[in-house]
Amino acid sequence: MGKFMKLSSLALLAFVLLFSFDSSKALSISLPVSQAIQQQNNSIKTVEGYIVGKPVSSTSVITNNYPDDYSLAIADSSMETNTSNMLYVQLPSQFRSQFGLKSNPELKGEKIKVTGNLTAYYSHPGLKNTTEMILLSSDGETGDGSDEGGYTGSYYDPAIGKSGEELKAALHNIIDDHTEISYSSVWEALKQTDADPNNSNNVILLYTGRSQSKSSNGSGVDNWNREHVWAKSHGNFGTAMGPGTDLHHLRPTDVSVNSSRGNKDFDNGGSPQGEAPDTFTDNDSWEPHDEVKGDVARMIFYMDVRYEGDRGELDLEVNNVVNNGTTPYHGKLSTLIQWHHQDPVDNFERQRNESIYNDYQHNRNPFIDHPEWVEAIWN
């Protein structure tokens, strides 16, 4: 009898320990936003999602010009626009300086983990009484430390699992059909896509890194103008709608610096440019400063994949030479791959990609969302 009771006690203890372990493990599991929306019962839960904007009413979320740091909207996809698929998160005072969008507009598109009570906020499924917030995605990495990009929606489904020419063809088909804008419309578009996150009245100039008034665009000295990163003479497409107005490779630049770059290919070396810090050039190549080397590379890779010669369009190709002249080629591939790794995707690029997708062309640069696809195509 004593032996039976001793065994029963040990079994009971083992059951209690097992139940306790499983329960604590269950409490540590993060819910996706879709499940959190369904569990509005005031329970304390941890939820993972992408910051997609700031709620201002039960049916409205804004994505720029944030008035305060009091709340966030999160979703299972960084590209979500339907408020019914969003969870509204209340930001107590201790989290506002770090996670509020007025103070940190670059956080839009980032993935976070947040803990609090699942209960209505703004008369909408929400999370209140927030006790913990953790930033999961940064510099192109997801929360598990992999090299995958931050986009998890269905946009790229036809490309998943492919590589080489098969991947390139799949990506082309995904990004090929987009809304084209006029060259005159590019002026206003760049004022939004390249806005200084710290000063909404300014844009950031690509090669100089200078923050400059949006209204100072034009052709005068120290004005900014529209730079074709894939030089428009490389294929002679000019400023016609299509490659000539594609915002994914058009950036604001200082007028004289733009002229100095001309139609040169990209490569390392040369003499200091003078007006653009840490920029070098010679008779046939251009090396921008380190902070935008990856940006330049990913824009060139986008152009290669987007324009493949179908439907009467140009077939643009990146190659491993410089001095390409008027041929529809742009180099130098090996250098651009080096720059892509040297300067990873940052929040400015992500925000720009989102703006072009949501507000203008409705297509994306896949190499910002999935940096690993550069090597998968050009290995």
Disulfide bonds with the S-S distance in Angstrom:
none
